[in-house]
């Protein structure tokens, strides 16, 4: 087994540098002073290059071939398969391209944080142009190696095994029934008045509530923390998890749901198999599975009637400034299940959210396949927003095509993971409800049985199984989008 162990040693070393990179990303988004951006971009580009060079170690393919003759268990086979996949993904690209893309992404992301607030598409597009061109170059190289389309090649980085043919079928199906569902829900909710949150909700109190909810959801504060950033995210490492949210003193709704969402990501990371820590097999299976956990926490748990019953008295106790009517169970439920087409994806309700993802998927697919130019994005975005949500973003770049962080560093192919995750989450919950009394667990704030199921069937699997095998073993069937549709209809109609 000496070759197998050598491989594991190499990848554990690579993992340590990736962990450093992850904390640097977190610091860049939360703590780094603006004057440090250029130096940080150069540092991160150099670190990215170093990781890439370690990952391209010429001895790796030889060790892989030898190790296949040494292993004896299915787990070792899976672990080795993931090492081979990781090596293949790294070996495709040149050092120069990796370093150039990392540098361009760091610069674009940092500038975006100011340019978005200023609605400055022209300045943003100057940096973005470079990111797009380098991403298209990467996509073409990967496509030639995998004998597929450029976008499929990028999609494979986030959703191994998924294709645009499958996604097109899924999203076209959603487009058939989603507009009518949105209309039905909005008509129903016209007769359901509610009290909108108004006034000041101090950030200190919002954070206090968020931390208490995180504790209820099982977040391990001994190896993680909560901070503030422009765009909510979960970063760091499985042993040092960092989640962030953004606060608005006029609205506590979005920050809390952002915290619940990111806590789902964090619990998945904290629950990955320790046996394979530092190895590709010990990482998240796909970003769709990752998003399934965040959306399971946010949508399946966080917006359920039973969990809202827990949130209501907690909010009443924390926000004491004569806002008691806002924080009744019935009113909070109406707030958290209100359906209203809006510009911002991260603030979108559960029903309209898929439209935001389909829009981005269609644009980034055409962008990577060079059917459209980055210059066309604002116009295309406006047209699709009108088509899917009856909203116009003409001239409103900050709430349109500049709102997301993903494209600033070239993460093209990520967006479908959100809706795939929502569908996985609905299917997981339907399965869990057949095995345990979920409503009782939520009502009693005893979430341990739910988390035990997730740990056994999702978290502990890491990347030992392919995505479809994870779904199949957990639910006894492949992805079935019908569960997602039925979940939305049951909750909102």
C-alpha positions as CSV (number, residue, x, y, z in Angstrom):
1,X,0.0,0.0,0.0
2,X,3.0,2.3,-0.1
3,X,2.0,4.0,-3.3
4,X,-1.5,4.5,-2.0
5,X,-0.2,6.1,1.2
6,X,2.3,8.3,-0.8
7,X,-0.7,9.6,-2.8
8,X,-2.6,10.4,0.4
9,X,0.4,12.2,1.9
10,X,0.7,14.4,-1.3
11,X,-3.0,15.3,-1.3
12,X,-3.1,16.1,2.4
13,X,-0.2,18.5,1.9
14,X,-2.1,20.1,-1.0
15,X,-5.2,20.4,1.3
16,X,-3.2,22.4,3.9
17,X,-2.4,25.0,1.3
18,X,-6.0,25.1,0.1
19,X,-7.0,25.6,3.7
20,X,-4.7,28.6,3.9
21,X,-6.2,29.9,0.6
22,X,-9.7,29.5,2.0
23,X,-8.9,31.6,5.1
24,X,-7.3,34.3,2.9
25,X,-10.5,34.4,0.8
26,X,-12.6,34.8,4.0
27,X,-10.2,37.6,5.3
28,X,-10.4,39.4,1.9
29,X,-14.2,39.5,2.1
30,X,-14.5,40.4,5.8
31,X,-11.5,42.0,7.4
32,X,-8.9,43.1,4.8
33,X,-8.5,46.9,4.4
34,X,-9.2,48.2,0.9
35,X,-5.6,49.5,0.5
36,X,-4.3,45.9,0.7
37,X,-6.3,44.6,-2.3
38,X,-3.5,44.7,-4.9
39,X,-0.9,43.0,-2.7
40,X,-3.4,40.4,-1.6
41,X,-4.4,39.6,-5.2
42,X,-0.7,39.0,-6.0
43,X,-0.3,36.8,-2.9
44,X,-3.4,34.8,-3.7
45,X,-2.4,34.3,-7.3
46,X,1.0,33.0,-6.2
47,X,-0.6,30.7,-3.7
48,X,-3.0,29.4,-6.3
49,X,0.0,28.8,-8.6
50,X,1.8,26.8,-5.9
51,X,-1.3,24.7,-5.2
52,X,-1.6,24.0,-8.9
53,X,2.0,23.0,-9.3
54,X,1.7,20.6,-6.3
55,X,-1.4,19.2,-7.9
56,X,0.4,18.6,-11.2
57,X,3.3,16.7,-9.6
58,X,4.4,14.3,-12.4
59,X,4.8,11.4,-10.0
60,X,1.0,11.4,-9.2
61,X,-0.3,9.5,-12.3
62,X,2.4,6.9,-11.8
63,X,1.4,6.5,-8.2
64,X,-2.3,6.3,-9.1
65,X,-1.6,3.4,-11.6
66,X,0.5,1.5,-9.0
67,X,-2.0,2.2,-6.2
68,X,-4.9,0.6,-8.1
69,X,-3.0,-2.7,-7.8
70,X,-2.6,-2.3,-4.0
71,X,-6.1,-1.4,-2.8
72,X,-8.7,-4.0,-1.7
73,X,-11.8,-2.2,-0.5
74,X,-14.6,-0.3,-2.3
75,X,-13.8,2.8,-0.1
76,X,-10.2,2.7,-1.1
77,X,-11.3,2.4,-4.7
78,X,-13.6,5.5,-4.3
79,X,-10.8,7.4,-2.6
80,X,-8.4,6.6,-5.4
81,X,-11.0,7.5,-8.1
82,X,-11.5,10.9,-6.5
83,X,-7.7,11.5,-6.4
84,X,-7.6,10.6,-10.1
85,X,-10.4,13.0,-10.9
86,X,-8.7,15.8,-8.9
87,X,-5.4,15.2,-10.7
88,X,-7.1,15.2,-14.1
89,X,-8.9,18.5,-13.4
90,X,-5.6,20.1,-12.3
91,X,-3.4,18.7,-15.0
92,X,-5.4,20.1,-17.8
93,X,-4.5,23.7,-17.2
94,X,-1.1,25.5,-17.6
95,X,0.5,27.3,-14.7
96,X,0.3,30.7,-16.5
97,X,-3.5,30.3,-17.0
98,X,-4.1,29.4,-13.4
99,X,-2.1,32.3,-12.1
100,X,-3.6,34.8,-14.5
101,X,-7.2,33.7,-13.7
102,X,-6.5,33.9,-10.0
103,X,-5.0,37.4,-10.2
104,X,-7.8,38.6,-12.5
105,X,-10.5,37.1,-10.3
106,X,-9.1,38.7,-7.1
107,X,-8.8,42.1,-8.7
108,X,-12.3,41.9,-10.3
109,X,-13.9,40.7,-7.0
110,X,-12.4,43.4,-4.9
111,X,-13.3,46.2,-7.4
112,X,-16.8,44.8,-7.7
113,X,-17.5,45.5,-4.0
114,X,-17.3,49.2,-4.7
115,X,-18.4,49.3,-8.3
116,X,-21.6,47.4,-7.6
117,X,-22.7,49.9,-4.9
118,X,-21.9,52.7,-7.5
119,X,-23.9,51.0,-10.2
120,X,-20.8,51.3,-12.4
121,X,-21.0,48.6,-15.1
122,X,-18.5,50.4,-17.3
123,X,-15.7,50.2,-14.8
124,X,-16.6,46.7,-13.7
125,X,-16.7,45.4,-17.2
126,X,-13.1,46.4,-17.8
127,X,-12.0,43.8,-15.1
128,X,-14.8,41.4,-15.9
129,X,-13.7,41.2,-19.6
130,X,-10.4,39.7,-18.5
131,X,-12.1,37.2,-16.2
132,X,-14.5,36.1,-19.0
133,X,-11.8,35.7,-21.5
134,X,-9.6,33.6,-19.2
135,X,-12.6,31.5,-18.2
136,X,-13.5,30.9,-21.8
137,X,-9.9,29.8,-22.4
138,X,-10.2,27.4,-19.5
139,X,-13.5,26.1,-20.7
140,X,-12.2,25.4,-24.1
141,X,-9.2,23.6,-22.8
142,X,-11.3,21.5,-20.5
143,X,-13.9,20.8,-23.2
144,X,-11.2,19.5,-25.6
145,X,-9.9,17.2,-22.9
146,X,-13.3,15.9,-22.0
147,X,-14.7,15.9,-25.5
148,X,-17.7,18.0,-24.6
149,X,-18.9,21.6,-24.8
150,X,-17.1,24.4,-23.0
151,X,-20.0,25.0,-20.6
152,X,-20.4,21.3,-19.9
153,X,-16.7,21.2,-19.0
154,X,-17.1,24.1,-16.5
155,X,-20.3,22.6,-15.1
156,X,-18.5,19.4,-14.4
157,X,-16.2,21.2,-11.9
158,X,-19.2,21.8,-9.7
159,X,-21.6,19.0,-10.7
160,X,-19.6,16.0,-11.8
161,X,-21.6,13.9,-14.2
162,X,-24.2,16.6,-14.9
163,X,-24.8,17.8,-18.4
164,X,-26.6,20.7,-20.1
165,X,-28.9,18.2,-21.8
166,X,-30.1,17.0,-18.4
167,X,-30.3,20.6,-17.0
168,X,-32.2,21.8,-20.0
169,X,-34.8,19.1,-19.5
170,X,-35.1,19.9,-15.8
171,X,-35.3,23.7,-16.2
172,X,-37.7,23.5,-19.2
173,X,-40.0,21.5,-17.1
174,X,-39.9,24.1,-14.3
175,X,-40.6,26.8,-16.8
176,X,-43.8,25.0,-17.8
177,X,-45.4,25.2,-14.4
178,X,-43.5,27.9,-12.4
179,X,-45.2,31.0,-13.9
180,X,-48.7,29.7,-13.2
181,X,-47.7,28.7,-9.7
182,X,-46.3,32.2,-9.0
183,X,-49.6,33.7,-10.2
184,X,-51.7,31.4,-8.1
185,X,-49.7,32.0,-5.0
186,X,-49.8,35.8,-5.4
187,X,-53.6,35.8,-6.0
188,X,-54.0,33.6,-2.8
189,X,-51.8,35.9,-0.7
190,X,-53.7,39.0,-1.8
191,X,-56.3,38.0,0.7
192,X,-53.8,37.3,3.5
193,X,-52.7,40.7,4.9
194,X,-49.7,40.9,7.2
195,X,-47.7,43.4,9.1
196,X,-44.5,44.4,7.4
197,X,-41.3,44.7,9.5
198,X,-40.8,48.4,10.1
199,X,-38.5,50.5,12.3
200,X,-35.0,49.8,13.5
201,X,-33.7,46.4,14.2
202,X,-30.2,47.0,15.7
203,X,-27.4,44.8,14.3
204,X,-26.4,43.8,17.8
205,X,-29.8,42.3,18.4
206,X,-29.9,40.7,14.9
207,X,-26.6,39.0,15.6
208,X,-27.7,37.8,19.0
209,X,-30.7,36.2,17.4
210,X,-28.6,34.7,14.6
211,X,-26.2,33.1,17.1
212,X,-29.0,31.6,19.1
213,X,-30.5,30.1,16.0
214,X,-27.1,28.7,14.9
215,X,-26.8,27.0,18.3
216,X,-30.2,25.4,17.9
217,X,-29.2,24.2,14.5
218,X,-26.1,22.5,16.0
219,X,-23.4,24.8,14.7
220,X,-20.0,24.0,16.4
221,X,-18.7,27.3,17.7
222,X,-15.5,25.7,18.9
223,X,-14.4,25.4,15.3
224,X,-16.4,28.2,13.6
225,X,-17.6,31.7,13.7
226,X,-20.1,34.3,12.3
227,X,-19.0,37.6,10.6
228,X,-20.3,40.3,8.3
229,X,-19.6,40.5,4.5
230,X,-21.2,42.2,1.5
231,X,-22.3,38.9,0.2
232,X,-23.3,36.0,2.6
233,X,-21.1,32.9,2.3
234,X,-19.7,29.9,4.0
235,X,-15.9,29.7,3.9
236,X,-12.9,28.5,5.8
237,X,-12.3,24.8,6.3
238,X,-14.2,21.9,7.9
239,X,-12.1,22.4,11.0
240,X,-12.2,26.2,10.9
241,X,-15.5,27.1,9.4
242,X,-16.4,30.8,8.7
243,X,-19.9,31.9,7.8
244,X,-21.0,35.4,7.1
245,X,-24.2,37.4,6.6
246,X,-25.2,41.0,5.9
247,X,-27.3,43.1,8.1
248,X,-29.9,45.8,7.3
249,X,-31.2,47.7,10.4
250,X,-34.6,48.1,8.6
251,X,-35.0,44.5,7.9
252,X,-34.0,41.5,10.1
253,X,-35.7,39.0,7.8
254,X,-32.9,38.4,5.2
255,X,-30.0,38.4,7.6
256,X,-31.5,35.7,9.7
257,X,-32.4,33.5,6.7
258,X,-28.9,34.1,5.4
259,X,-27.5,32.8,8.6
260,X,-29.7,29.7,8.6
261,X,-28.7,29.0,4.9
262,X,-25.0,29.3,5.6
263,X,-25.3,27.2,8.8
264,X,-26.6,24.4,6.6
265,X,-23.4,24.7,4.5
266,X,-21.4,24.8,7.7
267,X,-23.0,21.7,9.2
268,X,-22.2,19.7,6.1
269,X,-18.6,20.8,6.2
270,X,-18.3,20.1,9.9
271,X,-19.9,16.6,9.3
272,X,-17.7,15.4,6.5
273,X,-15.9,12.1,7.2
274,X,-12.8,12.7,9.3
275,X,-11.3,9.5,8.1
276,X,-10.7,11.2,4.7
277,X,-9.9,14.7,6.0
278,X,-7.5,16.4,3.6
279,X,-8.3,14.0,0.7
280,X,-10.7,14.6,-2.3
281,X,-12.9,11.8,-1.0
282,X,-13.4,13.7,2.2
283,X,-14.7,16.8,0.4
284,X,-18.3,17.7,-0.5
285,X,-19.7,15.5,-3.3
286,X,-20.9,18.4,-5.4
287,X,-22.1,21.9,-5.1
288,X,-25.6,20.7,-5.7
289,X,-25.3,18.5,-2.6
290,X,-23.7,21.3,-0.7
291,X,-26.6,23.7,-1.7
292,X,-29.1,20.9,-0.8
293,X,-27.9,21.2,2.8
294,X,-28.1,25.0,3.0
295,X,-31.5,24.9,1.4
296,X,-32.6,22.1,3.6
297,X,-31.8,24.2,6.6
298,X,-33.2,27.4,5.2
299,X,-36.3,26.2,3.3
300,X,-37.3,22.8,4.6
301,X,-36.5,23.6,8.3
302,X,-36.3,27.4,8.6
303,X,-39.5,28.4,6.8
304,X,-41.6,25.5,8.2
305,X,-44.5,26.5,10.5
306,X,-43.0,24.5,13.3
307,X,-39.7,26.3,13.2
308,X,-41.3,29.7,12.8
309,X,-43.2,28.8,16.1
310,X,-39.8,28.7,17.7
311,X,-38.5,31.9,16.0
312,X,-41.6,34.0,17.0
313,X,-41.0,34.1,20.9
314,X,-37.3,34.3,20.3
315,X,-37.8,37.5,18.2
316,X,-40.3,38.9,20.7
317,X,-37.8,38.5,23.5
318,X,-34.8,40.0,21.5
319,X,-36.6,42.9,19.6
320,X,-38.5,44.5,22.4
321,X,-39.3,47.9,20.9
322,X,-43.1,47.6,20.6
323,X,-43.0,45.3,17.7
324,X,-44.9,42.4,19.3
325,X,-47.5,42.2,16.5
326,X,-44.8,41.7,13.9
327,X,-43.4,38.7,15.8
328,X,-46.5,36.5,16.2
329,X,-46.3,33.1,14.7
330,X,-49.0,33.8,12.1
331,X,-47.4,37.1,11.0
332,X,-43.9,35.7,10.8
333,X,-45.1,32.8,8.7
334,X,-46.7,35.2,6.3
335,X,-43.5,37.2,6.1
336,X,-41.3,34.2,5.5
337,X,-43.6,32.6,2.9
338,X,-44.5,35.8,1.1
339,X,-44.1,35.4,-2.7
340,X,-43.2,38.5,-4.6
341,X,-40.9,38.7,-7.7
342,X,-37.9,40.8,-6.9
343,X,-34.6,41.8,-8.4
344,X,-32.2,40.2,-5.9
345,X,-31.5,36.5,-6.0
346,X,-30.3,36.1,-2.4
347,X,-33.4,37.9,-1.1
348,X,-35.8,36.0,-3.4
349,X,-38.6,33.9,-2.0
350,X,-38.7,30.1,-2.4
351,X,-41.1,30.1,-5.3
352,X,-39.5,32.7,-7.6
353,X,-35.9,31.6,-6.8
354,X,-35.7,29.0,-9.6
355,X,-36.4,31.8,-12.2
356,X,-33.3,33.7,-10.9
357,X,-31.2,30.5,-11.4
358,X,-32.6,29.6,-14.8
359,X,-31.8,33.2,-16.0
360,X,-28.2,33.0,-14.9
361,X,-27.8,29.4,-16.2
362,X,-28.9,30.4,-19.7
363,X,-26.6,33.4,-19.8
364,X,-23.5,31.8,-18.5
365,X,-24.0,28.8,-20.7
366,X,-24.1,31.0,-23.8
367,X,-21.2,33.1,-22.5
368,X,-18.9,30.1,-22.0
369,X,-20.0,28.6,-25.4
370,X,-19.2,32.0,-27.0
371,X,-22.7,32.6,-28.3
372,X,-22.9,36.0,-26.5
373,X,-20.4,38.6,-25.4
374,X,-19.9,39.9,-21.9
375,X,-21.0,43.3,-23.3
376,X,-24.4,41.8,-24.1
377,X,-25.1,40.6,-20.5
378,X,-27.0,43.7,-19.2
379,X,-29.4,43.7,-22.1
380,X,-30.0,39.9,-22.0
381,X,-30.4,40.1,-18.3
382,X,-33.1,42.8,-18.6
383,X,-35.0,40.8,-21.3
384,X,-35.0,37.6,-19.3
385,X,-36.0,39.4,-16.1
386,X,-39.0,40.8,-18.0
387,X,-39.8,37.3,-19.4
388,X,-39.5,35.3,-16.1
389,X,-40.4,37.8,-13.4
390,X,-42.0,40.7,-15.2
391,X,-39.3,43.1,-13.9
392,X,-36.9,45.4,-15.8
393,X,-33.3,46.0,-14.8
394,X,-32.5,48.4,-17.6
395,X,-29.7,50.7,-16.3
396,X,-30.1,49.1,-12.8
397,X,-26.9,47.1,-12.9
398,X,-26.3,46.7,-9.2
399,X,-29.6,45.0,-8.8
400,X,-29.2,43.2,-12.1
401,X,-26.2,41.6,-13.7
402,X,-23.7,43.0,-11.1
403,X,-25.5,41.6,-8.0
404,X,-23.7,38.2,-7.6
405,X,-20.1,37.6,-6.6
406,X,-19.8,34.3,-8.5
407,X,-18.9,35.6,-12.0
408,X,-16.3,38.0,-10.6
409,X,-13.8,35.2,-10.1
410,X,-14.9,33.1,-13.0
411,X,-17.1,30.6,-11.2
412,X,-19.1,29.9,-14.3
413,X,-21.2,26.7,-14.0
414,X,-22.0,27.1,-10.3
415,X,-25.5,28.6,-10.5
416,X,-27.4,25.5,-11.4
417,X,-26.3,24.0,-8.1
418,X,-28.8,26.1,-6.3
419,X,-31.9,24.8,-7.9
420,X,-30.5,21.2,-8.0
421,X,-29.9,21.7,-4.3
422,X,-33.5,22.8,-3.7
423,X,-34.8,19.7,-5.5
424,X,-32.4,17.4,-3.6
425,X,-33.5,19.0,-0.3
426,X,-37.2,18.5,-1.1
427,X,-36.6,14.8,-1.9
428,X,-34.5,14.3,1.2
429,X,-37.3,15.8,3.4
430,X,-39.9,13.7,1.8
431,X,-37.9,10.6,2.6
432,X,-37.2,11.7,6.1
433,X,-40.9,12.3,6.8
434,X,-41.5,8.6,5.9
435,X,-39.1,7.5,8.6
436,X,-39.5,10.0,11.5
437,X,-42.0,12.5,12.8
438,X,-40.4,15.6,11.5
439,X,-43.2,17.9,12.7
440,X,-42.8,16.6,16.2
441,X,-39.0,17.1,16.0
442,X,-39.4,20.7,14.9
443,X,-42.2,21.5,17.4
444,X,-40.1,20.2,20.3
445,X,-36.9,21.8,19.0
446,X,-35.4,18.3,19.0
447,X,-33.6,18.4,15.6
448,X,-31.2,15.6,16.5
449,X,-33.1,12.8,14.7
450,X,-33.1,14.9,11.5
451,X,-29.4,15.8,11.7
452,X,-28.6,12.1,12.5
453,X,-30.3,11.1,9.2
454,X,-28.5,13.8,7.3
455,X,-25.2,12.8,8.8
456,X,-25.6,9.1,8.0
457,X,-27.0,9.6,4.5
458,X,-25.3,12.7,3.2
459,X,-22.5,14.2,5.4
460,X,-20.5,11.1,6.2
461,X,-20.5,10.0,2.5
462,X,-18.2,12.9,1.5
463,X,-17.2,12.1,-2.1
464,X,-17.1,8.4,-1.7
465,X,-20.2,8.0,-3.9
466,X,-21.2,9.7,-7.1
467,X,-24.0,12.3,-6.8
468,X,-26.7,10.1,-8.2
469,X,-25.6,7.2,-5.9
470,X,-25.9,9.5,-2.9
471,X,-29.5,10.4,-3.9
472,X,-30.3,6.8,-4.8
473,X,-29.0,5.3,-1.5
474,X,-30.6,8.1,0.6
475,X,-34.1,8.1,-1.1
476,X,-34.3,4.9,-3.1
477,X,-34.7,6.7,-6.4
478,X,-32.8,9.1,-8.6
479,X,-33.4,12.8,-8.6
480,X,-37.2,13.4,-9.0
481,X,-38.1,17.1,-9.5
482,X,-41.7,16.2,-8.7
483,X,-40.9,16.3,-5.0
484,X,-39.8,20.0,-5.3
485,X,-43.0,20.9,-7.2
486,X,-45.2,19.1,-4.6
487,X,-43.3,20.8,-1.8
488,X,-44.0,24.3,-3.2
489,X,-47.7,23.5,-3.9
490,X,-48.2,22.0,-0.4
491,X,-46.6,25.0,1.4
492,X,-47.9,27.9,-0.7
493,X,-51.3,26.8,-2.2
